[in-house]
Amino acid sequence: MIEFSDITDFFIQAVDKLKNGEFNLSSPLEEIVLRSAGSNLAYVDHRKDALNKYGVDLWKELREEFGKGEFNELLKKSKIDENLKYSDSQQFPDFIFKVKETKGEFTCGSLLELKDSKGGNIASFNSTIPTQSKTLEEIDVINGRNLVSRIISIIDRKSPEGKYYTFERRCFYLVRTHSENQKKTKTSIVDGSFFETIPKNHLLYQVFYQILHNHIKKKELKIDSNTLKQVEKVLSEITDQTIIASSRDVEGASIRPRLRIMAEVHSEGNPHSSNYPQISEKSFNLILKSTPQTEKIKSTLLKEIPELKTFTIKHKRNGDHIVLQFSLKP
């Protein structure tokens, strides 16, 4: 089974609706997702807009299955009140797909974060480091609360703990550049591997390592080499984002500090940059790390969408990625 068939199904549906004119590449990214994958979502961050603007009710299927009384009791037990049920939570991520379970093993349940930009650069990642996968445990720490895991576990009919809570979910990013220029716009579903070119733990260590050495240089500190090596060894263990991002109780402080990690994308990490001229304007793309599995996915998608153009781009820091491209006619 394809571990992220939810994303490939979303891509197929989105291309079909683009061909039928149900939306276009200038439509809100939320609309593209909700109209293409609404019934396959277990979490929608902007639930109020989803219902009022696009008629997508995250709770509809569950309410119809259980009946109004039992449904309301279920939400009450999970501490989801009326305000939370249809609110704009402003949590990470924007969307999570439903999981599938086969013989006790989970697949799908992919995360999808939206990145929309009026220019050619990808919008900054303001709350988390883009990675190939994340767990619900990580998501709760990033958000500083467990609202996302509570909602998704209700929709998935799973207990928000154990294997379900620590299951590694694939991360994808719906990226659009030049959003207000119909002639130049590019839209892509990008595998998180395109951004995670070194292990997250090593990246975090290097951040603190550089902060330390910048302070040593600025303040002209004199530290002997043995002491510095010991400090660096300790820093090399500061790699767990779930710990780094947790709120802190500091004695005497009336606030609880939290470190929120932001990230900007290098040009070589931007598939819409001039480094990858094959990604054409007015196109909708699915970009995946090249593996034996993605080669099979390519064959399947070509059968579903014969108009697709396929090619490989070489990420300058992370090897080959397969691109499946649907281009709109001029």
SVG drawing of the C-alpha trace seen along z (x, -y; Angstrom):
<svg xmlns="http://www.w3.org/2000/svg" viewBox="-29 -42 72 50">
<polyline fill="none" stroke="black" stroke-width="0.4" points="0.0,0.0 1.2,-3.5 2.0,-5.2 0.7,-8.6 -2.0,-7.6 -4.1,-10.4 -1.8,-12.9 -1.8,-11.2 -5.6,-11.0 -5.7,-14.7 -3.4,-15.5 -5.6,-13.5 -8.8,-15.2 -7.3,-18.6 -6.1,-18.1 -9.5,-16.8 -11.2,-19.9 -8.7,-22.2 -9.5,-20.6 -13.2,-21.0 -12.9,-24.7 -14.2,-24.2 -11.3,-26.3 -8.1,-27.7 -4.5,-28.3 -5.4,-31.7 -8.1,-30.3 -7.4,-30.3 -5.2,-27.4 -7.8,-26.4 -10.4,-26.1 -8.2,-23.9 -7.7,-21.5 -11.3,-21.5 -12.9,-21.0 -10.5,-18.2 -10.1,-16.4 -12.8,-17.7 -14.2,-14.3 -10.8,-12.8 -9.7,-15.3 -9.4,-14.5 -8.3,-18.1 -9.0,-21.5 -7.5,-24.4 -10.0,-27.0 -13.2,-25.1 -15.4,-28.1 -14.3,-29.3 -14.4,-25.7 -18.1,-25.5 -19.2,-29.1 -17.2,-29.6 -16.9,-26.2 -19.7,-24.1 -17.2,-21.6 -18.3,-20.5 -15.5,-18.5 -18.0,-17.0 -20.8,-16.0 -19.9,-12.3 -19.4,-11.8 -22.7,-13.5 -24.6,-11.4 -23.0,-8.2 -23.6,-8.7 -26.7,-10.9 -26.8,-14.4 -27.0,-13.3 -24.2,-10.8 -22.1,-13.1 -22.4,-16.0 -21.5,-13.7 -18.4,-12.6 -17.3,-16.2 -18.1,-17.0 -15.8,-14.2 -13.0,-15.5 -13.6,-19.1 -14.6,-20.4 -17.2,-23.1 -19.3,-24.9 -16.7,-27.7 -13.9,-25.2 -16.0,-23.1 -16.3,-25.8 -13.4,-28.1 -10.2,-29.2 -7.7,-27.7 -4.5,-29.0 -2.6,-25.9 -0.1,-23.8 -0.8,-22.3 -3.5,-23.6 -4.8,-20.2 -4.3,-16.5 -5.7,-13.6 -7.5,-10.6 -5.4,-7.6 -5.9,-4.1 -5.1,-1.0 -4.3,2.4 -3.3,5.3 -2.5,2.8 -0.2,0.7 -1.1,-3.0 -0.7,-4.6 -1.8,-8.0 -2.7,-10.6 -0.5,-13.0 0.0,-16.6 -0.5,-19.5 0.7,-23.0 -0.1,-25.9 2.5,-28.4 1.3,-31.2 3.5,-34.0 3.0,-37.1 6.6,-36.9 9.0,-34.2 10.2,-33.2 8.4,-30.6 6.7,-32.2 8.6,-31.7 7.8,-28.8 6.8,-30.6 6.1,-27.9 8.1,-24.8 10.9,-23.3 9.7,-21.7 10.5,-18.0 9.6,-14.8 7.5,-13.5 6.0,-14.5 4.0,-12.8 1.0,-14.1 3.2,-14.3 5.5,-16.8 2.5,-18.7 1.1,-19.2 4.4,-20.5 4.8,-22.8 1.3,-24.2 1.7,-24.3 -1.7,-22.5 -3.3,-19.3 -6.3,-20.7 -5.2,-19.2 -4.7,-15.7 -8.0,-15.8 -9.9,-16.8 -8.1,-14.4 -8.5,-11.4 -12.3,-12.0 -12.5,-12.1 -10.2,-9.0 -12.1,-7.2 -8.7,-6.5 -7.4,-6.9 -5.1,-10.0 -2.3,-8.0 0.1,-5.1 1.0,-4.1 -1.5,-6.4 0.1,-9.4 3.7,-8.5 3.0,-7.3 5.3,-9.2 3.0,-11.1 4.4,-12.3 4.6,-16.1 3.7,-17.8 3.5,-21.5 1.2,-23.1 3.4,-25.9 2.4,-28.7 4.5,-31.6 3.5,-34.7 0.0,-34.1 -1.4,-37.3 0.2,-36.9 -1.7,-34.3 1.0,-34.2 3.8,-33.5 2.2,-31.5 3.4,-28.1 1.7,-25.7 3.2,-22.5 2.5,-19.8 6.1,-19.4 7.4,-16.4 8.9,-17.5 12.1,-15.8 12.7,-18.7 13.3,-20.9 14.8,-18.5 18.2,-18.1 20.0,-17.3 18.5,-15.5 16.4,-17.8 18.4,-16.9 21.7,-17.9 20.2,-21.1 19.0,-22.2 22.5,-21.4 24.1,-23.5 21.8,-26.4 22.9,-26.5 26.5,-25.8 26.5,-28.9 24.8,-31.0 27.5,-30.1 30.4,-30.9 28.8,-34.2 28.6,-35.3 32.2,-34.2 33.3,-36.3 31.2,-39.3 32.1,-39.4 35.7,-38.4 35.5,-35.7 38.6,-33.7 37.6,-30.0 40.2,-27.3 39.8,-24.6 39.0,-21.8 36.2,-23.7 34.9,-24.7 34.9,-21.1 32.9,-20.1 30.3,-22.8 30.0,-21.8 29.5,-18.2 26.7,-19.2 25.1,-21.3 25.2,-18.3 22.7,-16.7 20.2,-19.6 18.4,-18.1 14.8,-17.4 12.4,-20.0 9.6,-18.7 11.8,-19.7 13.1,-22.9 9.6,-24.2 8.1,-23.5 7.1,-26.4 9.5,-27.1 8.9,-28.0 11.6,-30.4 11.9,-31.2 10.8,-34.8 9.4,-35.3 5.8,-36.2 5.9,-34.8 6.6,-31.3 9.1,-31.7 8.7,-29.4 11.2,-29.1 9.4,-29.1 11.6,-28.1 11.2,-29.9 12.7,-28.9 13.4,-30.6 14.1,-28.6 17.3,-28.8 16.8,-29.3 18.0,-25.7 15.3,-24.6 12.6,-26.4 11.4,-24.2 9.9,-27.3 13.2,-29.2 15.5,-29.6 17.5,-26.6 14.7,-24.4 13.6,-25.9 11.8,-22.7 9.0,-23.7 7.0,-25.8 4.7,-28.8 1.0,-28.1 1.6,-24.6 0.3,-22.4 2.9,-19.9 3.5,-16.9 7.2,-16.8 8.4,-13.6 11.7,-12.2 12.9,-9.7 12.5,-6.2 11.4,-2.8 8.0,-3.5 7.6,-6.9 8.5,-5.3 5.5,-3.1 3.4,-6.1 4.5,-7.9 3.3,-4.9 -0.1,-4.9 -0.6,-8.6 0.2,-8.6 -2.6,-6.0 -5.0,-8.3 -3.9,-11.5 -2.3,-10.9 -1.7,-14.6 0.9,-14.7 4.5,-15.6 7.1,-13.8 10.7,-14.5 13.4,-14.5 15.1,-17.5 18.3,-17.2 18.0,-19.0 21.4,-20.6 21.5,-19.4 19.2,-16.3 19.4,-14.3 16.8,-13.4 13.1,-14.3 10.4,-13.2 8.0,-15.9 4.6,-15.1 3.4,-18.3 0.0,-19.3 0.2,-22.5 -2.7,-24.7 -3.2,-25.6 -2.1,-29.1"/>
</svg>
